Amino acid sequence: MKKQNITTFEEAVNYLYEVPRFTKKNTLEDTKAYLQRLGNPDRKMKIIHVAGTNGKGSVCAYMRYILEAAGYRVAVFTSPHLVDIRERFLIKGKMVEQQIFLDAFLQIYKSLEENAYHPTFFEYLFFMAMLIFSKEDIDYCILETGLGGRLDATNAVSCKEISVITRIGLDHTEYLGETIAEIANEKAGIMQAGTPVVFADTDKEATDVFCKRASELDAPAYSVSKNDYSFLNFKNKTIDFSLHTGYYGYVRFRLHTIAGYQMENASLAIRAIEVLDKDRTITEQQLREGVEACVWPGRMEEILPEVFVDGAHNEDGIRAFLDTVRNDGCKGTRTLLFSVVSDKDYEHMVQQVVQSGLFDRIAIAHMNTGRAVSLDSLQGLLERYPDCQYNMYTKVDTALHELLEKRCEQERIYVAGSLYLVGEIKESLIYD
């Protein structure tokens, strides 16, 4: 693609969104070579690397909040964003400024040669993150993988302090494998020799893969399972649970969420911090403060009174979402606004939603992305269930506004099925 004269933040963002049209996935060796060409900015930071199918972003958030509660300066690179692309680059919890974003973009852009290596959309953003974070006084850099782990661009970094692997499920099977073991093997690719790894022990196939790989690399391995934490109380949209920690025995934590699945994610983050904190500089109180303060947008987030958005976007995510709804303490009716992208197993996702019997009515809406499943396809699936009450909307913001206008007393509205959907909802509220 011919070089353009890019001088503004908006022009840089537009270029990035055009990148998928003229690039293809590069090899990890190519990514490493380009990172070296940039001066190996990753080597200036202590890196925490996170992979997994579901819960990656939440685990990153809990670790960030705990480290910040302990006084550390933390940078986080996550994906996807919901509204603003700069959400992917956080320093001390704040998005980077537009000028800093532009400067990093241009540093890469000016180094690119026509008809030679060009980073993909995700690789470009990863390189920008490394450049931006390396220029800050960062104590820790938390990196979330984009897809998989072994061949992900973020795995190009030279050295890691710790690797964390969240719950594994059947997602992106066309790229990562068709079985849990195959997908776990791709995620296990983020492990490094001699570097500790903390993983979610939720599936025997995945656990066997992680333990085998850790043994091969002589990497100390630590697991977190349901046996390690216990639900204590659900009250006023908060969850109290206890976790058996390595330093302090059983410790009680409070989560400001109604999402039960966050007990697992918070426990993984706490265990990872414990392993990372070899000198025990982080106190029990700082662990508690970090967990309680944590907010992760789009994950069972109450964006308006009794309106919750959740990023559940695959079968395992929908299952966890429905478990939360089932135990939400709602005394009135429930409505679901649902949409999904075409590369997910949306037929089974719809089946899970309808057969749960949790929603008095369902609204389906067409998202503003080329990846969205058509309304006709969703309608065809819902028509298989004669008792299912549903409405169709050609636009997400129209659906939300009508649901809000017609809501009944004590009605709770949920939004789930895609992070694109959550992003559109949040954007519609910002610019309404």
C-alpha angles and dihedrals in degrees: 000000000000116000115259130207099250116182108149138062091242092053091050092051092048090052092051092052089053093052096088089061095065107024136072132202111289126213119262088243089059090049092050091048092053092046087054089049088057089056100264094277090177091070091069092066142064102239129208110193122203128191135162142110101265132014099029095125093045092051089050090051095049092048091048093051093047093049091047091049086056091053100259124140108234135190121197131196112192140155151259109021121217104211113345122041089220089070084084091066115058127171115182087347095303129111115246116258119263092246092053089049091050094047092053091046092052094046088061096037094054091051095055119103123211115254091013135090114331122180120235120243092270095041090052091053091046091053090048090052092052092050094046096045094044090060092055128076094254126173095188135010117204114203124193116201117238100212128357112329116241095068098024117125091239089062088070091084115113103224137015134196093210141346123222125195120192131200115319123223140160103279132132087015091163088067107025106035139276100260134059090244093053093048091045089053090057091049091047087061089086091068116107130203112275093358117123120246129200117197142177110254097208103122127039093217092054094042091053090053093049095047093047093049093046090051091051090052095041086237116156106242128206124183134201120204137164087269089069099059136039133202111238111171145350115205137146092358093305131110125217117200138160127229128196102233127194095234107034107025115229112005127185118228134185124214121199094219141080091226110112091193089069090074088071094045094047090048091053091050093048092049091049091051090049091053091045093048097070094163093050094236093146113082130218089247092054090051089053094045093050095049094046093048095049118121121176112185118232097018107108087319120169101224095170130010106295093355114115128184121198130186094220102146107157138042096273091045092050090049091054091044092053091048088056093048090048090059100034097112092233111167097191137044128309130220126190126207105201139182135148143189123252099244093066127084089256095163091066092040090057090045091053092049097048097041091050088072089209099124127069090201138005128212120199121198136183114244124220096247133095089233093063120118110242121255089238091059093049091045090052090054094047092049088066086073109061094190094054114110112209144159129205129222130184092209132043097219091050090053093050095047093049093047090051093047094050099037118131128227111283091012116146120205122208128191119199146138103082142026087225087061092050089049093052091048093051092045092051090055093048094052099032 
